[in-house]
């Protein structure tokens, strides 16, 4: 599968759109493992939601989503135009409504990284094709 890159509107509904785009692409590539697809959807949803909640849009009011599937991993990346700040999973109280996104990503992925360049902040997550 080649690398897919798309711009999404900088709105909360972008997470739903990202999930559908990724699911369609994985399914059309013949990836039939429903557990893997659901994990990938959850990861992309959390990355896009976090970018919307904590980042900034591009001048065109978008954020960038890209993914690549190779023999061993799915690599998903989301870039917003916000400033760099160190990220780490939180441990919110049970009754908290938020704060679990990076913890979910950390639990599901083999690794995730944060980088910053002239475009903004990019969070990249790698999910093994052989799900845990």
Residue pairs with C-beta under 8 A, 6 or more apart in sequence:
1 25
1 29
1 68
1 69
1 70
2 68
3 66
3 67
3 68
4 21
4 25
4 66
4 67
4 68
5 64
5 65
5 66
6 21
6 64
6 65
6 66
7 58
7 60
7 62
7 63
7 64
7 65
8 14
8 17
8 18
8 48
8 62
8 63
8 64
8 65
9 17
9 61
9 62
10 52
10 57
10 58
10 61
10 62
10 63
10 80
11 52
12 49
12 52
14 48
14 52
14 63
15 44
15 45
15 48
15 49
15 52
16 45
18 44
18 45
18 47
18 48
18 65
19 41
19 44
19 45
21 65
22 40
22 41
22 44
22 67
22 76
23 37
23 40
23 41
25 67
26 36
26 37
26 40
26 69
26 74
27 37
29 69
31 37
31 69
33 129
33 131
35 131
36 74
36 127
36 129
36 131
39 108
39 127
39 131
40 74
40 76
40 127
42 104
42 108
43 76
43 104
43 105
43 108
43 109
43 125
43 127
44 65
44 67
44 76
44 78
46 101
46 102
46 104
46 105
47 65
47 76
47 77
47 78
47 105
47 123
47 125
48 63
48 65
48 78
49 101
50 78
50 101
50 102
50 123
51 63
51 78
51 79
51 80
51 82
51 123
52 63
52 80
54 82
55 63
55 80
55 81
55 82
55 120
55 121
56 80
56 81
56 82
56 83
56 120
57 63
57 80
57 81
58 64
58 80
58 81
58 119
58 120
59 81
63 78
63 79
63 80
63 81
64 77
64 78
64 79
64 80
64 119
65 76
65 77
65 78
66 76
66 77
66 79
67 74
67 75
67 76
67 77
68 74
68 75
69 75
69 129
71 129
72 128
72 129
72 130
73 110
73 126
73 127
73 128
73 129
74 126
74 127
74 129
75 124
75 125
75 126
75 127
76 124
76 125
76 127
77 122
77 123
77 124
77 125
78 122
78 123
79 119
79 120
79 121
79 122
79 123
80 120
80 121
81 119
81 120
81 121
82 120
82 121
83 116
83 120
83 121
84 114
84 116
84 121
85 121
86 114
87 102
87 114
87 123
88 102
89 102
89 103
89 105
89 106
90 99
90 100
90 102
90 103
91 103
92 98
92 99
92 100
102 112
105 112
105 125
106 112
108 127
109 125
109 126
109 127
110 126
110 127
110 128
111 125
111 126
112 123
112 124
112 125
112 126
113 123
113 124
114 121
114 122
114 123
114 124
115 121
115 122
115 124
116 122
